[in-house]
């Protein structure tokens, strides 16, 4: 398994009186070996059913990911948020019976209050 990625980020800069803010954008393209893709997407004969046929994955393209994030930090707190899109359309294991959708969106938020220096 492996990946190629491109990252872009800003250096922290003052954001009003709230602290220092920074942004990041990331793009990744993945590659998986037979063994790696099989681990997640294969269906061995003992688990095959009428609606879930035997399947073994090949090596190759394993999807892409786009991520955007924002951080805001001060002496008293740290916070951040992100949104990420994963896409496995055209991946070598796209036709696995375990694949139910080609993409998804996830997001998150974190906040930490710093109690002492």
Rosetta blueprint (number, residue, H / E / L):
1 X L
2 X E
3 X E
4 X E
5 X E
6 X E
7 X E
8 X E
9 X E
10 X L
11 X L
12 X L
13 X E
14 X E
15 X E
16 X L
17 X L
18 X L
19 X E
20 X E
21 X E
22 X E
23 X E
24 X E
25 X E
26 X E
27 X E
28 X E
29 X E
30 X E
31 X E
32 X E
33 X L
34 X H
35 X H
36 X H
37 X H
38 X H
39 X H
40 X H
41 X H
42 X L
43 X E
44 X L
45 X H
46 X H
47 X H
48 X L
49 X L
50 X L
51 X L
52 X L
53 X L
54 X L
55 X E
56 X L
57 X L
58 X L
59 X L
60 X E
61 X E
62 X E
63 X E
64 X E
65 X E
66 X E
67 X E
68 X E
69 X E
70 X E
71 X E
72 X E
73 X E
74 X L
75 X L
76 X L
77 X E
78 X E
79 X E
80 X E
81 X E
82 X E
83 X E
84 X E
85 X E
86 X E
87 X E
88 X L
89 X L
90 X L
91 X L
92 X L
93 X L
94 X L
95 X L
96 X L
97 X L
98 X L
99 X L
100 X L
101 X L
102 X L
103 X E
104 X E
105 X E
106 X E
107 X E
108 X E
109 X E
110 X E
111 X E
112 X E
113 X E
114 X L
115 X L
116 X L
117 X L
